[in-house]
C-alpha cells in the first residue's frame, strides 16, 4: 500500500468506480456540480480551488465570470463539497499597510494550506498576465504577498510544505496571448517574496494530448513514492486547443526531478459539458481533496471554461497507472 501524507477527510465527495470503467479516473455521475449562472451577476464558475475547512465543511476560492465579462475571485463554502454558497462579490485584497490592492481581474486560482495559513495563487494583470499571491487564515481577510514573478506567467502552484527549508512553486512562463507554448518550471523562496533558483521540470512530448503546452494543476500530493502531480496537457486541432488531465511523480527532496510521467491522459474531454461551452474541449484540473488514510482523491476540474466538475481516483490506482505507461521507463 502506498502511504499518503496529509489529513483525513472522511466526508469528502466520493463515488466508487463504475464496474464498466477501465480508466484510472472516473467522473461524478451528477456533473457538473456548479452549473451556469450560479450566483447573482455571475454567469460561469470554473477552474476553481477547494480545500477542507472547519467542522468537516469545505471552502474555496472560485473563478467567477461576471456578467460584464470580467473574471474575479469569489469565496464559496459548502457542507458537502457539492452544493455551494458564494460570496456577494469579489475578494478584497490589501497589502501589508492595509492599502487595497485588489486585482482588476483574476482567474484560475489555486489554494494551498501550509501550516496554519492558506495561500491563494492566481493569474492577474501585472503589466500583462502574471501571478498574484495572497494569504489568509479565515477567508475573510486577504493580504497580498506581491507578484512572485515578472510577466508573463500562469498556473502557479505551491507545494503544501517547505522542502529543504524553502517554499516551492511550480509555474508556466508564457506570453501575453493565448500561449501556444509552455513548460513547467520550479522556483524556490525563503520567504514567499523573493523567488529564484528556477529549474525546468518538464515540457511537451510527442504524445498527441500534450504536444503543445503543459501546466501544473493541483497542489502536489505527498506520498512515499514521491510528489503526485496532476497537470494539464494541451494539443492543437483544426478547431482549437484541447485540454486533458495527466499525471507525474516528482522526487520528494528534489521536485525538479521527474521520476515517472504517464504517457496516457487520465481524463480527456468526452462528455457534452466538457466538449460544449464557452471554450470547447477543456478539462482543467485545479484542486484535489485527498483522504490520506484511504488514498481517495476527489479532483475538481473546470469543464469547457463553463462548469465546475468532479472526478475521482485513488493515489494507488493513479500511481500504478503512471508506472504502467511511464514515459521515463
N, C-alpha and C positions, 0 to 999 in steps of 0.2 A: 504493500500500500504506500502511496506517495503522501508524505506529510506536508501539510499546508500551514503556514504561519499566518495567523490572523484571528479574528473574533468569531464567536458563534452567532449565527443569525438564523435561528430555527424557524422563524416565521416569515422568511423572505419568500417572494413568489416562486412557485415551483410546480412543474408538471413532469411526470415520468415520461421517459422516452417512448414514443409510439412503437408498437411491435413491428410495424412495417417500415420503420425508418432505418436506413443503413448509413446515415451520415453521422458525424460526431457531434453535431449541433442541431437542435430542433426548435421550431417556432412555437410560441404560445398560441394555443388554439383560438384565443379571443383577441388576437391582434387586430388592429392597433390598440394600444392601451390609452393613448392620447390621440383623439381624432381632430378633425378640422374645427376651427372656431371654438377653442376650449375655454376661453376666458374673455371678459369684456375687452374690446378693442384689440384682440389678438386673433389672428387668422390661422396661425400654424405654430406648433411647438414641436421641436425635433432636435436631434444632436445635443442631448441634454444629459446632465450628470446627476446621479442619485447615490446617496450614502445612507447607512444606518444612522438612526437618531435615538433619542431618549425614549424609554418606556416601550421599546420594541417597535417604534414607529420609524418612518423614513422621511428624509428631507433632501432637497436638491436645488440646483441652480439650472435654469432652463433657458434655452434659446427661444425667445418669443418674438415672432414676426408680427409686428403691429400693423394695423390697417392703413398706415401711411407708407408701408413697405420697408421700414427700418427695423432691424433686429436689436433687441435689448435683452439684458439678463433679468429674469424674474426668479423669485424663490417659489418653491412649492413644498407642500407637506402631504403626507399620506399615512394612514394607519396600516395599509397592507401592501404598499408599493405598486398598486394598480389604479386606485381611484385617487385623484389628486386635487388639492385646493391650492390655487395660485395667488400670489400677491396682487394687490390692486395696481401696481405699477412697477417700473424698473428699479433695480437695486441702486441705492445711492452709495457712492464710494468717496471717502475722504483721505487726504494724506496725513502724515504724522502730526501736522499742525492743526488739523481739523478742517482744512480747506476742501471744498467739494471738487473732486477730480473725476466725476462720473463720465464714462466714455460717451462719445457722440453716437457710436453704435458698437455692438458687441455680439459675438456669436461663437458657437461651438465650445462651450465651457467644459472644463474638467474640474472635479472636486476631489482633493486628496487630503486625508487626515494624517498628520504627522504629530505624534504625541497627543497633546490636548487641543491642537489648533487645526482648523480646516483651511486649506489653501485653494483658491479659485484661480484657474488659468484660462484665459480665453483669447480669441483673436479680436484685436481692437484697431483703432486708427491712430497710429503714431507716425504721421507723415508717410502713410502707406500701411499696408497690412503688417501688423506686428503682434507681439504677445503682451497682454496685460496680466498682472499678478496682484492678488489681494489676499488678505487673511481675515478670518472671523472665528469667533468661538460660539456665537449664538445665532448666526444667520440673520441678524438684525443690524449689527454694526460691522461695516466692512472697511478695512484700512488698506490703502494701496501700498504695494511694495515696488512701485515704479515699473518701468519697462525692462524686462530682463535682457533683451537683445535689440540690436538695431533692426530696422526693417530691411528686408521683408522676411516674415517668418509666420508659421502657423503650427497648429497641432502640438502645443506644449503640454507635456505630461510629466508631472513629478513622480518620483519613486516614493513609496509610503514610509520610508525610513532613510536615515543617513547611511551611506556606505563609506567606510574608512574615514568617518568624521566629516564627510561632505554631503551636502544636498545634491541630488542628481535630477536633471531634467532632460527628457527627450524632446526634440523639436524637428521641424522640417523647414529649413531655409528655402525660400521660394522667390516669387517676383510679385509685381503689383497687380497681375491679372489673374486668370483662372488657373495658372500654374501648370503648364504641360510638362512638368518635370518635378522630381522631388525625392530625396533620400532622407533617411532617419539619422539624426546626429545626437550625440550625448554631450551634455555640458555639466560642469560641476561648480559649486559655490560654497564658500564657508559660512555665508550669512543670508542667502537669498537675494542679495543686492548685486554682488559682483560675481560675474559668471565668466568662466574660462576653461582651459584645458579641454577644448572641444575635440571630440573624436567621432569618426564615421562609424555607424553601427551596421546599417545595410541599406541597399537601394533596390532598384528594379531587377527583374530577372527575365529570362527568356520565356517564362510561363505566361500564357496569354493574359490571365486575370490581373497580373501585377507587372505589366510590361511598360507602363507609362510613368507611374509615380507610386510612392508608398507614404504612409504617415502613421505615427503611433496613435493608438485608440484609447483603451482603458489603462488605468494605473496598473503597473506590473504587479502580478500576484506572486508572493514569495513561497517557493516550495523547496524541498530538499534536492530537487533536480535542477533548480535554477529559477530565474525570474520568468514566469509565464506571461508573455506579452501578446495581447490581441491587437491587431493593426488593420488598417485598410490598404488594399491594393487596387490599383486603377488601370484599366485598359481603355483604349480608344476604339470606337466603332464609327461607321458612317452616320450614326445617329447621335454621336457624342460619347462622353465618358461613361463607363460602367464601374461602380464601386462594389468590391466584395470584401469579405472578412477573412483574414488569415491569422496565423499564429506562429510564434517563435519562442525559443527558450534562450535566455541570456545568462551568462555566468554571474553567480551571486556576488562575487567580490570585484569583478571587472565586467560590468554590464555592456561595455562596448564590444565584448567578445560574444559572438553568436555561437551557441553550442549546437542547436538544432533549429531548423526552419522548414516549415511544411511546404511542399511543392504544390499541394492542392489547396483550394479555398475551403473554408469551413462553412461559409454561407455566401450565396450569391443571389442577386435579385431573381425571384421566380414568381412571387405572389403578386396579385393585382396591385396591392397597396405599396409594393416595392418598385414595380415597373411603371406605374402611372402616378403622376403627381407633379408638383411644381418643378422638380428636376428628376426626370425619369431614371430608373435603373440604378438606384443607390441603396445600399445597406452600409451604415456608417457607425462603427462601434465607439461608444463614449464612456460607458460605466459598467462595471461588473461587481455585483454583490456576490461575495464568496463566503460560504459557511465552512469555516476551517475544519470542524470535526468530520463532516461528511464529504467535503470537497465539491459540493454542489455549487454551480455558478448560474446566476441569473444575469444575463447580459442585456443592457438597454442599448438599442441602436435606433438611429434615425432612418426612416424609410422614405425615399423619393423627396427628401427635403420638405416633407409634408406631415409625417406622422412620427410618433414615438412608439416603438415596438419592443417586444421581449423575445429572447431566445434562451435556450437552456443547454447546459452541458455539464460535465464534471471535469475536475482537474485531471483525474486519471485517464479518462477517455480522450481528452484533448491531447495530453502529452503522449499517450500511446499512438495516437493518430499522427502527430507530428513526426515521431520517430519512424513510423511505418513508411511515411512518404517524405523522408528527410532529404532536403537539398544538400546538406552538409555531409551526408554519409557516402 
